[in-house]
């Protein structure tokens, strides 16, 4: 069941109140799940029930995405700020060093939390930040195109396309290897989430100079990459392993950039293994 939480974070102009939407289910050690840019916490729905059997699962809409408003004036949508915001979120929800898993942008944020030693373990699914400049420009171009299309398409057209496998492929094949498996309702909801994401442009601009370079000493790290990722190509996973030598690199056969819907059982197993 969804809820909201508000908390203060420091800024150059004094404390600012941040409000985030989240859901919390299950029992056991806490596992915080972070979605990618332009998405929302419902991206994790295909695996939440599988994880909740062993973990207390917390899914959150990042600032400016889903049902969470953008950060207030004085706070930037950059990595240092997000470290502070997510650290404050954990404190507000009384989670002391949870396990964390993230996809794409969420994977990068999860690694950043690991670098700051704010979490017990990190599982990153196709995380951002291991790209070359050419790969980053390609990914950002695709994301901007997706955003433009989502904003321009009238809702009746989105709903009509979502009713057929071909239409769902048109709308979501960039991020899913098996777009027809996504439900029509989920496709409509995530298209609207992308169109209405107030934090999209500032978050994308903040990512221009991002390259993850740390080794995360003492934090168990799993990096997983879909073999059919069309947004952040899988050779970036090899690069991540070179940068974080002690990380466990996992191949996700037949999965795209957002693998949770392509193979929920496999992704859930990877997340549970990574948080043990």
N, C-alpha and C positions, 0 to 999 in steps of 0.2 A: 504494500500500500504506500502511495507516495506521501511525502511530507516535505516541509521546508525547515531550514535552520538558518538563523542569522547570527553573525559574530563580527567582532571588530578586528581589523588588521591595520597596522601602522602605515602611514604615508608621509610624504614630505610636508603635507599641509595638515597633519593631524590624523587621528583615527578615522577610518571609513568603515561603514557597515556593509558587509557582503551577505547576500541571501542566496542560498542554493537549494535546488529541489533534489530530493534523493528518495530512495526506497531501501528498506532493510528487511531481510528475510533470513530464515534458517537459524542454525545454532553451531557453536564451535568457535574456533579462532577466526577473527574478523578478516575478511578479504574485500578490499576496496577495488572497484572496477571503474576504469576511466575510458571513455569513448574517444573517437577521433574527431577531427575538425568537421564542422557542418553536420555532425550526427547528434544523437541524443542517447540517454542511458538505456532506452529500449533496444538498442543494438545488442545488448547482452541477454535479452529475454530468452533466446533459444537455449542458453546454458545455465541460467540462474537456478532453475529447479534441480538440475543435476548437481550443482555446486552446493546448494543449500542443505543437502543431506549431510554434508561434512563441515560446512563453513557457515559463519554468519556473513551473508553477502550484502554489501552496501554498493548500490549503483548510484551514481551522481550525475546530474546534468552540469557540465562545466560552465563557468561564467560566460554568459552570452550565447548559450546553446540550450536547446530543449526548452524546459520551463524555467530555467534560471536566467535572471536579468544579467545584462552586461555589468562589468565592474564599474563602481561609481567613479566620478571624476577624481583624478589624483592617483589612480591605480592603472597600470598598463597591463595589457594581456601578453606579458612576456614571461620567460621561464623563471627569473628571480621572484617575480610577483606571485606566480602560480605556486611556487614552492611554499611561500608564506601562506597563501590562501588555503592550500590543501593541508598544510600542517595545522592551521587554525581549525579547519573542518574536522580533522581527526580529534583535536582537543575538544571541540564543541560536542562531538558525538561520543566522547569518552572512549576513543580507540587509541590505546597506547601501542605505537609501532605495529600497525596492521600489516598483513601481507597485501601487496598491491599488484594488480595486473592492468595492462592498458593496451589499446590497439591504436596504431598510427600515432597521432598526436598524443593520445593517452599513453602509448608505450614510452614515448620520450619523457612525458611527465613522470611516469612510474620510475624510469631510470634516474631522473633528477632527484626524486624522493629518496631513492637508494643511495645516491651520491651524498646526500645530506644525512644519511643514516636515520631517516625518519620512519623506515619500514623494516620489517623482518626479512622479506624476500621480494624479489621483483620478477614478474613474468611479462615480457614485452612481445606483443604480436605485431609483426611488421612495423617496428617503431620508426618514427621519423628521426632524422639527424645523422644517418649513415650514408648519405647521398653524395655524389659529385655535384658540381654546380649545374652540369647539364641535366642530370637526373632530377635535381630540385626544380629547375625551371620547367621541365616537362610535367612533373607532378603538380606544381602550382598552376600551370596553364590548364591542365585537365580539371583541377578543382574549381578554378574560376569559371570555366565553361559549364560545369555541372551546376554551379551556383546561379549563373545567368539563366540557364534553361529552367531551373526550378522556379525562379522568380517570375519568369515570363509566361509560364504555362498556366492557363486558367485551371481552377480546381476541377471543373467537370471533365476536362481533358485528362488530367492526372488520374481521376477516378476511373474513367473509361479505359485508359491504357492498363491500369493495374488489374483489371478483371481478366486479362489474358496472359498466358505465359510469354507470348511475343512482346506484349506491352511492358511487362515487368522487366524483360530483357532490355528493351529500349531504355527504360528508366534507370536501371541499376546494374547493368552488366559491367560497368567500370570497376565496381567494388566487390561484386559477388561472382564467383565462378559458376554458381548454379542459381541464377536470379529467379528462375521459375519456382524455386522452393520457397521463396519469400511470400508471405501471405499478402493479398491485395491491401488489407487494412494497414499492414506494416509499411508497405511501399508508399502508400498515400501519406502516412504519418511522417516518415523520414524525408519525403520530398518537401513537405510543409516545414519540417524542422530545418532543412537546409535553406529554404527560401527565407525563413524568418530568423536566421541566426545572426543576432546583433553583434556578436563577437567575431564574426568570420574574417572580415577584412583586416582588423587590427591584429588578430592572431596570426594570420598569414604573413602580414608585413613583419611581425616580430620573428618569424621563422627564417627570414632570408639569410641571415648570417649564422644560423645554428649548425654546429657540428659537434656531436657527442664524442668526447675524447677521454673520459675517465675510465678507471678499471673497477671501481666499486669494491674496494677491499673489505672482506668479511661479510659481504651481503650475497646470499645465493641468488644467482641471476639465470633466468631461462629466456632465450630469444627464439621465437618461432616464426617461420615464414611460409606462406602458402606457395605451392609450386606454380600456381596460376595467378599470382599477383600481377595485375596490369598497371598498378599505380606506382608502387615502390617495388621495383623488380628484385627478385630474390637474391641476386648477387650482393645486394646490400646486407643480407644476413651473414654472408661470409665475411664481409668487411666488419660487421659488428663483432663477430667472433675474434677477429684479429685485434680489435681495439679492446675487447674485454675477454682476454684469453681463458679465464676460468668459467666463463658463461657456458651453459649447456645450450647448444644450437639444435633445434628440432625442426624437422621438415614436416610440413602439413600437406600431404598429397592431395591434389585435386581441389585445393582451397584457394580462394581469391584474397583480396586485400583485407576484407572484413570476414574472417573465417568462421565466426561463431554460428552463422546460419548455414554455411556450406557443409560443415561436419561438426555438429554440436557435441557428440560423444567424444570425438578426438580432442577437441579444444578443451572441454571440461576436464578430461584426463590430464592434459598438459598443464592446465592451471592448478589442479589438485596436486600433481607431482611437484610442480614448482614451488608450492607453498608448504611442502612437508619438510 
